[in-house]
Amino acid sequence: MNRLNKKNCLFIILPIVLMVLVNIFHFVNYMTLVWKNPIDSVLASSFPVSLLFLLLAFIFYRQTNDEKYRDIDEVADSLNPGPDSQSISQSDPRKIRLTSKKKIYLIVGTLIVVYGVSIVNSVMCQIIYNSRRQHDDEIVRALGEACKATYEYYQDDSYGIKSSKQAESYEIGFQKLQEGVDILTWSELTSDTKEMDSFAYKLEIEFERELFNGADDYVLGRDGEAITLSNLKEHLFFANKDSELYVYMTDTVVVAGIKNPVKSLDKDAGKLWNCIAGKQNVPELLFYVVDDSDNPKHNTFAVDTFGQIYESKFPQNDYYKLNTYMNYLADGDFYREFRKVGEIDDFETYEVYQIFTSNYSDATHSFKGDRDELLKRLNADFFEGFKAGYNDEYLRPVSEDVSILDMNVIGIYTSEEYYSITNDELIKLK
């Protein structure tokens, strides 16, 4: 007959609760990002080792059976105590039940083992995740820079182009880039045979050169082979099946990025970097927002070409100082006066810049037609990026509620000038 009293129930339930808690905190961590196969995710997680808790609970449950187990101080026949009671106890076939003290030791020991293994699994998966993300980021960066280098070669240093057929391949290639193209479905690029000195050949060479020179370790495919445009499709870790690696090119920038990253990456681990390669002196700071009223509620905020949001460390930062950081953030004191507090989508930043450069042509042009819609879009993107990125509880922003619509000046930089969207005014900086 089972003795399921409160104490026994506690020892049965406690290991199961610990198993659930360990898996909650260490099962999901990077697993679905590193191991796309659900079975692999389970095997590489804390789940297998956490089954020790289930085994422990089962052992405790079995020992509640009085017909098979007895307490250590229990005699075989409590009704006839006497000189022979010890011998009768020794002949009792029942096994000795674990004491409460030993059960606690087993639970604590199992917890230490399971938690330790879970931590190791989690750290290993995080290391694998970071290396794979860097791998994909490096591919995107190399592709954007390769497109830029190919364009510059054709414009400024195209002595290697000898025939009209070769020149035509460059024209067709750049036309497709201006329309926006999925590199992974572009047959001329993904073919193993490329005509010498053609657009596809030059882009392949520049892509491989960027991969080799851009990373600490040369980026290789999953099987250790060199990555080329022809085999690139199978070597992106964080894109869904039928990966889409798009490239856009305008007169000012080249933008490359994965258009279909895995959803869990966007939700839980942030987005993959996109590459925005400037072709013609594109400033690193695209726009800034500032409240310069008599009683400012906000610090100065700046958003760079890559969608990173920076906040000045002190109120009323002179926003004209941003001109000194416009092209070379790393060369000034920008990072001493500003700190990163968030990030908006790179393609959104790029599109904002394109809206400005394509519609604003001279000082007399009015931006008012698109201004209201643009302000709403910037306000939403800026707030979401700020909210998601600012998680330092020790360095709170000057304002908890960040709204572009409440600020006095919103500017987008171009070379030697900035445009104030709120005031619809072009201001020369030099």
Disulfide bonds with the S-S distance in Angstrom:
none
